[in-house]
Amino acid sequence: MSTAFLPLHQRESMDLPFFEAAHKDYLRQVEAFADGRDDPPATAANVDAGCRDLVRAMGAAGLLRASVPQAYGGDSPTVESRRLTLAREALAYRHGLADFAFAMQGLGSGAISLAGSEALKASILPKVASGECIPAFALSEKGAGSDAAGMACSARLDDGHYVVDGEKTWISNGGIADVYTVFARTEAAAGTRGISAFVVYPGDPGFSISERIDVMAPHPLATLRFDNMRIPADRLLGAPGEGFKLAMRTLDIFRVSVAGAALGFARRAFDEALAHARDRRLFGGTLGDLQLTQAKLGDMAVAIDSAALLTYRAAWRRDALGAPTTREAAMAKLAATENAQSVVDMALQLFGARGVRVGETLESLYREIRALRIYEGASEIQKVIIARDALRTAAA
């Protein structure tokens, strides 16, 4: 997806005090990579190969160093939310599959960075940074999406190994990943406290892909099956029963980056709408001369800037203050994804019939944006997170 629009690093938002020179330099690097590629649109037929190619290329360009800590090939001592967020914003503006491929390198390996043994970190994370290893984050099940306490996939300790049985579904990078972070129940009646996390390889006996899942914006997705799968006990991440906390810590780091991707889609839609409003001739003038059009453009601009401020604040708060960001990340994701859906829809409406034609930028953006309101915590779950935190704060 080529573009002649203003790069993100030249926009006024980059002058806000949330960012440092190193972030702007990294952003230029991401934009140069994205502008230098002309990948075909993702389809169910080419999505696997396209994703692998993008990961290798981003690794070679040094972009994936933002996905792991400095000790294992990363750019900074810990994974920085601002780098992830800016990269996803810039990539989503240009290429939805590139955004997906970038995001999963960090999300899929995040729990390993946080709680893996030194041996696991040393063997996996440098390859994630170089693009040699594609990871996946396997938490969701058919009966346990937003409600992880309903998890049925189980793991029991047996003679120095864990034996895993069950399924995981809606797993991004499922079918192409080289390593999976899998969450399974190790204590039957302990609720979320009975969940543990493990490193699983696709070659482990008993591991299989039971279904590939096609979605309206093609990405590698699959259902994983574990049948009496035995893995060494040293593949446990953290302590037994700490898996849910580890999953939430991982999502807290990467949830803000989802808001970044939503901003990228929204900014592209807005820029397309501005260009169309200037160029489209009708009624003796241009589409942009009509007050109804101007009102829509005004709504879009406000929606984008308000979401951007929430997003950048959450990323800055985590990086610069080292403060908890569960509430701030939830607010950013909620506002950015919901606002982006509205912005894309308004932009498509301005394009009329052309906007729904397959192959048009707005048609692609319309398909890409919808999933962001669901994954890594649906909008309704973000509202609950925000409200509960506000109630706790008020009670304290």
C-alpha positions as CSV (number, residue, x, y, z in Angstrom):
1,M,0.0,0.0,0.0
2,S,1.9,3.0,-1.2
3,T,1.2,6.5,0.0
4,A,2.1,10.1,-0.9
5,F,0.6,11.4,2.4
6,L,2.4,13.1,5.2
7,P,4.5,10.6,7.2
8,L,3.6,10.1,10.8
9,H,7.0,11.5,12.0
10,Q,6.2,14.8,10.3
11,R,2.8,15.2,11.9
12,E,2.1,17.6,14.8
13,S,1.4,14.7,17.1
14,M,5.1,13.8,17.1
15,D,5.9,17.1,18.7
16,L,4.0,16.2,21.8
17,P,6.2,15.6,24.9
18,F,5.4,11.9,25.0
19,F,8.3,11.1,22.6
20,E,12.0,11.4,22.5
21,A,14.4,11.6,19.6
22,A,15.1,7.9,19.7
23,H,11.4,7.2,19.1
24,K,11.2,9.5,16.1
25,D,14.3,7.9,14.6
26,Y,12.8,4.5,15.0
27,L,9.6,5.7,13.5
28,R,11.5,6.9,10.4
29,Q,13.1,3.5,10.1
30,V,9.6,1.8,10.2
31,E,8.2,4.2,7.6
32,A,11.2,3.8,5.3
33,F,10.7,0.0,5.5
34,A,6.9,0.2,4.8
35,D,7.3,2.7,1.9
36,G,10.0,0.5,0.3
37,R,7.7,-2.5,-0.1
38,D,4.9,-3.1,-2.5
39,D,3.3,-6.3,-1.1
40,P,0.2,-7.7,-2.8
41,P,-3.1,-7.6,-0.9
42,A,-3.4,-10.5,1.6
43,T,-5.7,-13.3,0.5
44,A,-6.5,-16.7,2.1
45,A,-4.1,-18.2,-0.5
46,N,-1.1,-16.1,0.1
47,V,-1.4,-14.9,3.7
48,D,1.0,-17.5,5.2
49,A,3.8,-16.9,2.8
50,G,3.2,-13.2,3.0
51,C,3.4,-13.1,6.8
52,R,6.6,-15.2,6.9
53,D,8.2,-12.9,4.3
54,L,7.2,-9.8,6.2
55,V,8.6,-11.2,9.4
56,R,11.9,-12.0,7.8
57,A,12.1,-8.6,6.1
58,M,11.3,-6.7,9.3
59,G,13.8,-8.7,11.2
60,A,16.5,-8.0,8.6
61,A,15.6,-4.2,8.7
62,G,16.0,-4.2,12.5
63,L,12.4,-3.3,13.3
64,L,11.7,-6.4,15.4
65,R,14.3,-5.4,17.9
66,A,11.5,-3.5,19.6
67,S,9.8,-6.8,20.4
68,V,12.4,-8.1,22.9
69,P,14.5,-6.8,25.8
70,Q,18.0,-5.4,25.0
71,A,19.8,-8.4,26.6
72,Y,18.4,-10.6,23.8
73,G,18.8,-8.4,20.8
74,G,16.4,-5.6,21.6
75,D,16.6,-1.8,21.3
76,S,16.0,-1.0,25.0
77,P,16.3,-2.7,28.4
78,T,12.7,-3.6,28.5
79,V,10.1,-3.8,25.7
80,E,8.9,-0.2,25.2
81,S,5.3,0.5,24.6
82,R,6.0,3.7,22.7
83,R,8.1,2.0,20.1
84,L,5.5,-0.8,19.6
85,T,2.6,1.7,19.4
86,L,4.3,4.0,16.9
87,A,5.5,1.1,14.7
88,R,2.0,-0.3,14.6
89,E,0.5,3.0,13.7
90,A,2.9,3.5,10.9
91,L,2.6,0.0,9.5
92,A,-1.2,-0.1,9.8
93,Y,-1.4,3.2,7.8
94,R,0.3,1.4,4.9
95,H,-0.2,-2.4,5.2
96,G,-2.6,-4.3,7.5
97,L,-0.7,-7.6,7.3
98,A,2.6,-6.0,8.1
99,D,1.0,-4.5,11.2
100,F,-0.3,-8.0,12.2
101,A,3.1,-9.6,11.6
102,F,4.9,-7.0,13.6
103,A,2.5,-7.1,16.5
104,M,2.6,-10.9,16.9
105,Q,6.4,-11.0,17.3
106,G,6.1,-9.1,20.6
107,L,2.8,-10.5,21.8
108,G,3.7,-14.1,21.0
109,S,7.0,-13.9,22.8
110,G,6.0,-11.4,25.6
111,A,5.4,-14.0,28.3
112,I,8.8,-15.6,27.5
113,S,10.4,-12.1,27.9
114,L,8.6,-11.7,31.2
115,A,8.9,-15.1,32.9
116,G,11.0,-17.5,30.8
117,S,14.0,-19.2,32.1
118,E,17.4,-17.9,31.0
119,A,17.7,-20.9,28.7
120,L,14.4,-20.3,27.0
121,K,15.0,-16.6,26.6
122,A,18.4,-17.2,25.1
123,S,17.2,-19.8,22.6
124,I,14.0,-18.0,21.5
125,L,14.2,-14.2,21.9
126,P,17.2,-13.4,19.7
127,K,15.5,-15.3,16.8
128,V,12.3,-13.4,17.4
129,A,14.3,-10.1,17.1
130,S,16.0,-11.3,13.9
131,G,12.8,-12.6,12.3
132,E,14.0,-16.2,12.3
133,C,11.3,-17.3,14.7
134,I,7.6,-16.6,14.5
135,P,5.8,-16.9,17.9
136,A,2.2,-17.2,18.9
137,F,0.1,-16.4,22.0
138,A,-2.4,-19.2,22.7
139,L,-4.9,-18.2,25.4
140,S,-8.5,-18.3,23.8
141,E,-10.7,-21.3,23.7
142,K,-14.2,-21.9,22.3
143,G,-15.7,-21.6,25.8
144,A,-13.1,-19.2,27.2
145,G,-12.4,-16.0,25.3
146,S,-13.2,-13.0,27.5
147,D,-13.7,-15.3,30.4
148,A,-10.3,-17.0,30.8
149,A,-11.5,-18.6,34.1
150,G,-13.6,-20.9,31.9
151,M,-10.5,-22.5,30.4
152,A,-10.7,-26.2,29.8
153,C,-7.3,-27.0,28.3
154,S,-5.4,-28.9,31.0
155,A,-1.9,-29.7,31.9
156,R,-0.8,-32.2,34.6
157,L,2.6,-33.0,35.9
158,D,3.8,-36.5,35.3
159,D,7.4,-37.7,35.9
160,G,9.2,-34.5,35.0
161,H,6.9,-33.6,32.1
162,Y,3.6,-31.8,31.7
163,V,0.9,-33.6,29.8
164,V,-1.4,-31.2,28.0
165,D,-4.8,-32.0,26.6
166,G,-7.4,-29.7,25.0
167,E,-7.8,-27.0,22.3
168,K,-7.0,-23.4,21.7
169,T,-8.8,-21.4,19.0
170,W,-8.6,-18.0,17.3
171,I,-4.8,-18.3,17.6
172,S,-3.0,-15.7,15.5
173,N,0.0,-17.2,13.7
174,G,-1.6,-20.6,14.2
175,G,-0.2,-22.9,11.6
176,I,2.9,-20.9,10.8
177,A,4.4,-20.2,14.3
178,D,7.7,-21.8,15.3
179,V,6.9,-21.5,19.0
180,Y,3.7,-21.1,21.0
181,T,3.0,-19.7,24.4
182,V,0.2,-21.9,25.6
183,F,-2.0,-21.3,28.7
184,A,-3.5,-24.4,30.4
185,R,-5.2,-25.3,33.6
186,T,-3.0,-27.1,36.1
187,E,-5.4,-26.9,39.1
188,A,-9.0,-27.9,38.5
189,A,-10.8,-25.8,41.0
190,A,-8.6,-22.7,41.4
191,G,-10.2,-20.4,38.9
192,T,-7.8,-18.0,37.2
193,R,-5.2,-18.9,39.9
194,G,-5.0,-22.5,38.5
195,I,-3.8,-21.5,35.1
196,S,-0.1,-21.9,34.0
197,A,1.9,-21.0,30.9
198,F,4.2,-23.1,28.8
199,V,6.4,-23.0,25.8
200,V,5.2,-25.4,23.1
201,Y,6.8,-26.3,19.7
202,P,4.8,-27.5,16.7
203,G,7.0,-30.6,16.6
204,D,6.0,-31.7,20.1
205,P,4.2,-35.2,19.9
206,G,0.5,-34.7,20.3
207,F,0.4,-31.2,18.9
208,S,-1.7,-30.6,15.8
209,I,-3.5,-27.9,13.8
210,S,-7.1,-29.1,13.8
211,E,-8.5,-26.2,11.8
212,R,-7.4,-23.1,9.8
213,I,-9.7,-20.1,10.2
214,D,-10.5,-17.7,7.4
215,V,-11.6,-14.2,8.4
216,M,-12.6,-11.1,6.4
217,A,-9.2,-9.5,6.7
218,P,-6.9,-12.5,6.0
219,H,-4.4,-13.3,8.7
220,P,-3.0,-16.7,9.8
221,L,-5.4,-18.1,12.3
222,A,-6.0,-21.6,13.6
223,T,-7.4,-23.9,16.2
224,L,-4.6,-25.9,18.0
225,R,-5.2,-29.4,19.3
226,F,-3.2,-31.1,22.1
227,D,-3.7,-34.9,22.6
228,N,-1.7,-36.2,25.5
229,M,1.1,-33.9,24.5
230,R,4.2,-34.3,26.8
231,I,6.5,-31.4,27.2
232,P,9.5,-31.1,29.6
233,A,8.7,-29.4,32.9
234,D,11.3,-26.8,32.3
235,R,9.1,-25.3,29.6
236,L,6.9,-23.8,32.3
237,L,6.9,-20.0,32.3
238,G,7.1,-18.6,35.8
239,A,5.6,-20.6,38.7
240,P,2.6,-23.0,38.5
241,G,-0.7,-21.2,38.7
242,E,0.8,-17.8,37.6
243,G,-0.3,-18.1,34.0
244,F,-3.3,-15.9,34.1
245,K,-1.3,-13.0,35.8
246,L,1.3,-13.5,33.1
247,A,-1.2,-13.4,30.3
248,M,-2.7,-10.1,31.8
249,R,0.8,-8.6,32.2
250,T,1.6,-9.4,28.6
251,L,-1.7,-8.0,27.3
252,D,-1.2,-4.8,29.4
253,I,2.1,-4.2,27.5
254,F,0.7,-4.9,24.1
255,R,-2.9,-3.6,24.4
256,V,-1.8,0.0,23.8
257,S,-0.2,-1.0,20.6
258,V,-3.7,-2.2,19.3
259,A,-4.8,1.4,19.8
260,G,-1.7,2.4,17.7
261,A,-2.8,0.2,14.9
262,A,-6.4,1.6,15.1
263,L,-4.9,5.1,14.8
264,G,-3.0,4.0,11.7
265,F,-6.1,2.8,10.0
266,A,-8.0,5.9,11.0
267,R,-5.3,8.3,9.8
268,R,-5.2,6.6,6.5
269,A,-9.0,6.7,6.1
270,F,-9.0,10.4,7.0
271,D,-6.2,11.2,4.6
272,E,-8.0,9.3,1.8
273,A,-11.2,11.3,2.7
274,L,-9.4,14.6,2.6
275,A,-7.8,13.9,-0.8
276,H,-11.2,12.7,-2.2
277,A,-13.0,15.7,-0.8
278,R,-10.6,18.0,-2.6
279,D,-10.6,16.2,-5.9
280,R,-14.2,15.0,-6.3
281,R,-16.1,17.4,-8.6
282,L,-19.9,17.8,-8.2
283,F,-22.6,20.5,-8.2
284,G,-20.2,23.0,-9.7
285,G,-17.6,22.6,-7.0
286,T,-15.9,19.9,-4.9
287,L,-17.2,17.5,-2.4
288,G,-15.2,19.4,0.2
289,D,-17.1,22.6,-0.4
290,L,-20.3,21.0,1.0
291,Q,-20.9,21.7,4.7
292,L,-22.1,18.2,5.3
293,T,-18.7,16.9,4.1
294,Q,-16.9,19.5,6.3
295,A,-18.9,18.3,9.3
296,K,-17.8,14.7,8.7
297,L,-14.2,15.7,8.3
298,G,-14.4,17.7,11.5
299,D,-15.8,14.7,13.4
300,M,-13.0,12.5,12.0
301,A,-10.3,14.9,13.0
302,V,-11.6,15.1,16.6
303,A,-12.0,11.4,16.9
304,I,-8.5,10.7,15.8
305,D,-6.8,13.3,17.9
306,S,-8.7,12.4,21.1
307,A,-7.8,8.8,20.6
308,A,-4.2,9.6,19.9
309,L,-3.8,11.6,23.1
310,L,-5.2,8.7,25.2
311,T,-3.0,6.2,23.3
312,Y,0.3,8.2,23.6
313,R,-0.5,8.9,27.3
314,A,-0.9,5.2,28.1
315,A,2.3,4.3,26.3
316,W,4.3,7.1,27.9
317,R,3.0,6.3,31.4
318,R,4.2,2.8,31.2
319,D,7.6,3.6,29.7
320,A,8.5,6.8,31.4
321,L,6.8,6.4,34.8
322,G,6.9,2.6,35.1
323,A,3.3,3.0,36.5
324,P,0.4,0.5,36.2
325,T,-1.5,1.2,32.9
326,T,-4.3,-1.3,33.0
327,R,-6.9,1.4,33.1
328,E,-5.1,3.8,30.7
329,A,-4.5,1.0,28.2
330,A,-8.1,0.0,28.3
331,M,-9.2,3.6,27.7
332,A,-6.8,3.9,24.8
333,K,-7.8,0.7,23.2
334,L,-11.5,1.4,23.6
335,A,-11.4,4.9,22.3
336,A,-9.0,4.3,19.4
337,T,-10.7,1.2,18.1
338,E,-14.2,2.5,18.4
339,N,-13.3,5.9,16.9
340,A,-11.3,4.3,14.1
341,Q,-14.3,2.2,13.1
342,S,-16.4,5.4,13.0
343,V,-13.7,7.3,11.0
344,V,-13.3,4.5,8.4
345,D,-17.1,4.2,8.1
346,M,-17.5,8.0,7.5
347,A,-14.7,8.0,5.0
348,L,-16.2,5.2,3.1
349,Q,-19.5,7.0,3.0
350,L,-17.9,10.0,1.4
351,F,-16.5,7.7,-1.4
352,G,-19.9,6.3,-2.1
353,A,-20.1,3.1,-4.3
354,R,-16.4,3.3,-5.0
355,G,-15.7,2.8,-1.3
356,V,-17.1,-0.7,-1.3
357,R,-15.4,-1.9,-4.4
358,V,-13.0,-4.8,-3.7
359,G,-9.4,-3.6,-4.0
360,E,-10.1,0.0,-3.0
361,T,-8.2,1.3,0.1
362,L,-11.3,2.1,2.0
363,E,-12.8,-1.3,1.4
364,S,-9.6,-2.9,2.8
365,L,-9.6,-0.5,5.8
366,Y,-13.2,-1.4,6.5
367,R,-12.4,-5.1,6.8
368,E,-9.2,-4.5,8.7
369,I,-10.5,-2.3,11.4
370,R,-13.4,-4.4,12.5
371,A,-11.5,-7.1,14.3
372,L,-9.6,-4.6,16.5
373,R,-12.8,-3.9,18.5
374,I,-12.7,-7.6,19.5
375,Y,-9.2,-9.0,20.0
376,E,-7.0,-8.5,23.0
377,G,-10.2,-7.6,24.9
378,A,-13.5,-6.6,23.3
379,S,-14.8,-3.1,23.8
380,E,-17.3,-4.2,26.3
381,I,-14.5,-5.8,28.4
382,Q,-12.5,-2.6,28.3
383,K,-15.5,-0.7,29.7
384,V,-15.7,-3.2,32.6
385,I,-12.0,-2.8,33.3
386,I,-12.2,1.0,33.3
387,A,-15.3,1.0,35.5
388,R,-13.9,-1.5,38.1
389,D,-10.7,0.5,38.3
390,A,-12.6,3.7,38.9
391,L,-14.7,2.0,41.6
392,R,-11.6,0.7,43.3
393,T,-10.0,4.1,43.2
394,A,-13.1,5.8,44.6
395,A,-13.3,3.2,47.4
396,A,-9.6,3.8,48.3
